Amino acid sequence: MPRYRISRIDFIPAGRRCSFCSRELKSRVAYVLLDERGGECLSGPTCLSNHAKVDKSKETYPNFTKACKGEMSDHKEAKTPAKREASGKVKAQEGNQEIEYLLLRFRMLGSFPGMRIKSLEEVYERYMRDGRLNDDDQLHVSRLIAKVSKERPEYSPKNLNACYAYSHWIKVALEGLPVEKQGFLRQILFSLMKNLYLSPSQAGAVNKWFAKIEGAPALDPEAFVPACKAVG
C-alpha cells in the first residue's frame, strides 16, 4: 500500500473529490497529502485515517485554514447560512509554525507587499531544497515571529493566515461575478493587499458575500483586530 504524509491543510476549488473514496469534498477544505513520488492527493478527515492510514497526531504540517470558524468534516451537503460555521476549520495538531510562516510569506502571500524579505530568502531556498528547516533556520524564523507579533502584528502568523483566507475567498467570489459587479470586492482586495488587514466592517461585509458561495467557510473577522489596533 502506498505511504502518504500530510503536506498541509488548505482550501480547494469547488468540485474536487477525495482521492480515496471519490466523493466530493463539499467543505472545500482538505488534507493535501504527498505520496512516495511527491504527487498530491486530497483527503477528508475520515479517509485520512481509514484509507490513507495517516495518523495526523504523529505529524506536523501547516494549516492554512486557521482563519475559518467551525470544523471541517467530510462531504457536507450544501449549507444554509446557519450551517456554514460547521465547515472550514480543522482541529488538528499544531503544525510546524516556522514552516507555515515561511510558506505564508513566500508562497501563499508572495504577491503581497513586504512578504519576501531578504533575511528569509536563503532560509526559504534551503527549505525548498531540503524539505525541512535546520535548527539555525528554525530559530531564526521563530525569533522573527516573536518580534513581528509584538512590534508589527500585521505580519504575525495569525494575521497572515487571515490575509490568505480572505484573499482566497474574495478571489473565488470574484470569479462568480460579472465584471460590472466586481468593484466592491476588488476595492476590498486592494485594501487588504495594501494594509494587510481589514476593518471589522469590511470583514463583516465580505463575509456576507461569502455566504452566497456554496461551501465557503465563515471567516473570523476578529483575526485582524491586533493589526487594526496597532495602526489605529
Protein Blocks (a to p, Z undefined) as FASTA:
>chain_A
ZZdddfbdcdddehiacfklopacfkopacddddfkopacdddfklmmmmnopafklpcc
ddfklmpgcjddehiacddfklmmmgoiacdddddfklmmmmmmmmmmmmpghklgfklm
mmmmmmmmnopacfklmmmmmmmmmmmmmmmmmlgmklmmmmmmmmmmmmmmmmmpcfkl
mmmmmmmmmmmmmnopacfklmmmmmmmmmmpghiacddfklmmmmmmmmZZ
